[in-house]
């Protein structure tokens, strides 16, 4: 039984390998028919003086096919934001430069060795920065110029973040205290206004019950007797009943 399984497995592997070989041959043949050529070259790496042997393809008839070939090798190229060493990273290559590279082995070699090196360079950037890296972008323009942009903070030990958090907390507390003071002042003003309204309502209610109005009459003249006569005269002719008091000024 064991031998039979082993033979079956071996037959499966052999068949799979033949099929893959056949598929690869078919793809290569199709590419050759389309003018695509495969070259073995030495690519520079991110380590100075170190190269690696690799195969590159040129001779594409359009940029789309060339881009598809490159994205199969470098999935991060022109696919939007991805992640390298845990950091959001974007890698873009100008379509104008892709067009220049797709039929030029030297330019294609330059492009691929740089695309190959980007992940290692991104990692070195991350480990070499004193601060905290939050985002990276790598772009290759129409002339093959490469621009790298690294965003982050210089707060490597979190001191700035803590200070900012403390400042914001203090500002929030101050704002809350001022708001509480304003609410207390408003409440006091409302209570005073309510007290005045209550006092006014009570006075009006008292007047309505007694029907009396408080008046004040003053008179000025020579001699207390003359002033008194003036007061009495004014009170008897103008107020009638309901007099609760008067003010004499001599």
C-alpha positions as CSV (number, residue, x, y, z in Angstrom):
1,X,0.0,0.0,0.0
2,X,2.8,2.4,0.9
3,X,4.6,1.7,-2.4
4,X,1.4,2.3,-4.3
5,X,0.9,5.7,-2.6
6,X,4.5,6.6,-3.3
7,X,4.2,5.7,-6.9
8,X,1.0,7.6,-7.3
9,X,2.4,10.6,-5.6
10,X,5.5,10.4,-7.8
11,X,3.4,10.0,-10.9
12,X,1.4,13.1,-9.8
13,X,4.5,15.2,-9.3
14,X,5.9,14.1,-12.6
15,X,2.7,14.9,-14.3
16,X,2.4,18.3,-12.6
17,X,6.0,19.1,-13.5
18,X,5.4,18.2,-17.1
19,X,2.3,20.2,-17.2
20,X,4.0,23.2,-15.7
21,X,6.9,22.8,-18.1
22,X,4.5,22.6,-21.0
23,X,2.6,25.6,-19.8
24,X,5.8,27.6,-19.3
25,X,7.0,26.6,-22.7
26,X,3.7,27.6,-24.2
27,X,3.9,31.0,-22.4
28,X,7.5,31.5,-23.5
29,X,6.6,30.6,-27.1
30,X,3.6,33.0,-27.1
31,X,5.9,35.7,-25.7
32,X,8.5,35.0,-28.3
33,X,5.8,35.2,-31.0
34,X,4.9,38.6,-29.6
35,X,8.5,39.8,-29.7
36,X,9.2,39.5,-25.9
37,X,12.7,38.6,-25.1
38,X,14.2,37.2,-21.9
39,X,17.7,38.3,-20.9
40,X,19.9,37.1,-18.0
41,X,21.5,40.1,-16.3
42,X,23.3,41.1,-13.1
43,X,21.2,43.4,-11.1
44,X,22.6,45.7,-8.4
45,X,21.2,45.2,-4.9
46,X,20.5,47.6,-2.0
47,X,23.9,46.4,-0.6
48,X,26.7,48.3,-2.1
49,X,28.9,46.2,-4.4
50,X,26.6,43.2,-4.3
51,X,24.8,42.0,-7.4
52,X,22.4,39.2,-8.2
53,X,21.7,37.2,-11.3
54,X,18.1,37.6,-12.6
55,X,16.1,37.4,-15.8
56,X,14.3,40.4,-17.2
57,X,12.0,40.8,-20.2
58,X,11.8,43.4,-22.9
59,X,10.2,43.8,-26.3
60,X,6.7,44.4,-25.2
61,X,4.3,45.9,-27.7
62,X,2.4,48.0,-25.2
63,X,2.7,49.5,-21.7
64,X,-0.2,47.4,-20.3
65,X,1.5,44.1,-21.0
66,X,4.8,45.4,-19.6
67,X,3.1,46.7,-16.5
68,X,1.4,43.3,-16.0
69,X,4.7,41.5,-16.3
70,X,6.4,43.9,-13.7
71,X,3.5,43.7,-11.3
72,X,3.7,39.9,-11.3
73,X,7.3,40.3,-10.0
74,X,6.8,43.5,-7.9
75,X,3.3,43.4,-6.6
76,X,3.7,46.8,-5.0
77,X,4.3,48.7,-8.2
78,X,1.4,51.1,-9.2
79,X,-1.1,49.2,-7.0
80,X,-1.8,52.0,-4.5
81,X,-0.8,51.9,-0.9
82,X,0.7,48.7,0.4
83,X,2.8,47.8,3.4
84,X,6.5,47.4,3.8
85,X,7.9,46.4,7.2
86,X,4.6,47.3,8.6
87,X,4.6,50.9,7.2
88,X,2.1,52.2,4.7
89,X,4.1,52.5,1.4
90,X,3.3,53.6,-2.1
91,X,5.4,52.8,-5.2
92,X,4.6,54.5,-8.5
93,X,6.4,54.4,-11.9
94,X,5.5,56.9,-14.6
95,X,3.8,55.2,-17.6
96,X,6.1,57.4,-19.8
97,X,9.1,55.8,-18.3
98,X,7.6,52.3,-18.6
99,X,7.2,53.0,-22.3
100,X,10.9,53.9,-22.5
101,X,11.9,50.7,-20.6
102,X,9.7,48.1,-22.3
103,X,12.0,47.9,-25.4
104,X,15.3,49.1,-23.9
105,X,17.2,46.4,-22.0
106,X,19.5,48.9,-20.2
107,X,16.6,51.1,-19.0
108,X,14.6,47.9,-18.1
109,X,17.6,46.7,-16.1
110,X,17.8,50.0,-14.3
111,X,14.1,49.9,-13.5
112,X,14.0,46.4,-12.2
113,X,17.1,46.6,-10.0
114,X,15.5,49.7,-8.3
115,X,12.1,48.0,-7.9
116,X,13.9,45.0,-6.5
117,X,15.8,47.2,-4.0
118,X,12.9,49.2,-2.7
119,X,11.7,46.8,0.1
120,X,15.2,46.6,1.6
121,X,15.7,50.3,1.3
122,X,12.3,51.0,2.9
123,X,13.3,48.7,5.8
124,X,16.7,50.5,6.2
125,X,14.9,53.8,6.3
126,X,12.6,52.6,9.0
127,X,15.4,51.2,11.2
128,X,17.7,54.2,10.6
129,X,15.3,57.0,11.4
130,X,15.6,58.4,14.9
131,X,11.9,59.2,15.0
132,X,8.8,57.2,14.1
133,X,8.1,56.6,10.5
134,X,4.4,56.7,9.6
135,X,4.4,56.6,5.8
136,X,6.7,56.2,2.8
137,X,6.4,56.9,-0.9
138,X,8.7,56.0,-3.8
139,X,8.1,57.4,-7.3
140,X,10.0,57.1,-10.6
141,X,9.3,59.9,-13.0
142,X,9.3,60.0,-16.8
143,X,13.0,60.4,-16.9
144,X,13.8,57.7,-14.4
145,X,14.5,60.0,-11.5
146,X,13.6,58.5,-8.2
147,X,12.0,60.4,-5.4
148,X,11.5,59.0,-1.9
149,X,9.4,60.7,0.7
150,X,9.3,59.6,4.3
151,X,6.7,61.0,6.8
152,X,6.8,60.5,10.5
153,X,7.5,62.2,13.8
154,X,10.7,63.1,15.5
155,X,9.2,62.0,18.8
156,X,11.2,58.7,19.2
157,X,10.6,58.3,22.9
158,X,7.0,59.6,23.0
159,X,7.9,62.8,25.0
160,X,6.3,65.2,22.5
161,X,3.2,63.0,22.3
162,X,2.9,63.0,26.1
163,X,3.4,66.7,26.4
164,X,0.8,67.4,23.7
165,X,-1.6,65.0,25.5
166,X,-1.0,66.8,28.8
167,X,-1.4,70.2,27.2
168,X,-4.7,69.2,25.5
169,X,-6.0,67.7,28.8
170,X,-5.1,71.0,30.6
171,X,-6.8,73.1,27.9
172,X,-9.9,70.9,28.1
173,X,-10.0,71.1,31.9
174,X,-9.7,74.9,31.7
175,X,-12.4,75.1,29.1
176,X,-14.7,72.9,31.2
177,X,-14.0,75.1,34.4
178,X,-14.8,78.3,32.5
179,X,-18.0,76.7,31.1
180,X,-18.9,75.6,34.7
181,X,-18.3,79.2,35.9
182,X,-20.5,80.6,33.1
183,X,-23.3,78.1,34.0
184,X,-23.0,79.1,37.7
185,X,-23.2,82.8,36.8
186,X,-26.1,82.2,34.5
187,X,-27.9,80.3,37.3
188,X,-27.2,83.0,39.8
189,X,-28.6,85.7,37.4
190,X,-31.6,83.5,36.7
191,X,-32.2,83.0,40.5
192,X,-32.0,86.8,41.1
193,X,-34.4,87.5,38.3
194,X,-36.7,84.8,39.6
195,X,-36.6,86.4,43.1
196,X,-37.4,89.8,41.7
197,X,-40.3,88.4,39.7
198,X,-41.5,86.6,42.8
199,X,-41.2,89.8,44.9
200,X,-43.1,91.8,42.3
201,X,-45.8,89.2,42.0
202,X,-46.1,89.2,45.8
203,X,-46.5,93.0,45.9
204,X,-49.0,92.9,43.1
205,X,-50.9,90.2,44.9
206,X,-50.9,92.3,48.2
207,X,-52.2,95.3,46.4
208,X,-54.9,93.3,44.7
209,X,-56.0,92.0,48.2
210,X,-56.0,95.3,50.1
211,X,-56.8,97.7,47.2
212,X,-54.3,100.2,48.8
213,X,-51.6,102.1,47.1
214,X,-48.7,103.6,48.9
215,X,-48.2,107.3,48.2
216,X,-45.7,109.9,49.2
217,X,-46.4,113.7,49.4
218,X,-43.9,116.4,50.1
219,X,-44.3,120.1,50.7
220,X,-41.8,122.9,51.0
221,X,-42.4,126.3,52.7
222,X,-41.5,128.7,55.5
223,X,-42.4,127.3,58.9
224,X,-43.4,123.9,60.0
225,X,-47.0,124.9,60.5
226,X,-47.4,126.2,57.0
227,X,-45.8,123.1,55.5
228,X,-48.1,120.9,57.6
229,X,-51.1,122.7,56.3
230,X,-50.0,122.2,52.7
231,X,-49.5,118.5,53.3
232,X,-52.9,118.1,54.9
233,X,-54.5,120.0,52.1
234,X,-52.9,118.0,49.4
235,X,-53.8,114.7,51.1
236,X,-57.4,115.6,51.6
237,X,-58.0,116.9,48.1
238,X,-56.1,114.4,46.0
239,X,-56.0,111.0,47.7
240,X,-59.1,110.4,49.7
241,X,-59.0,107.1,51.4
242,X,-56.2,104.6,51.4
243,X,-53.4,107.0,52.5
244,X,-50.8,104.9,54.3
245,X,-48.2,107.7,55.0
246,X,-46.6,110.9,53.9
247,X,-43.2,112.6,53.8
248,X,-42.9,116.1,55.1
249,X,-40.0,118.3,53.9
250,X,-39.7,121.7,55.6
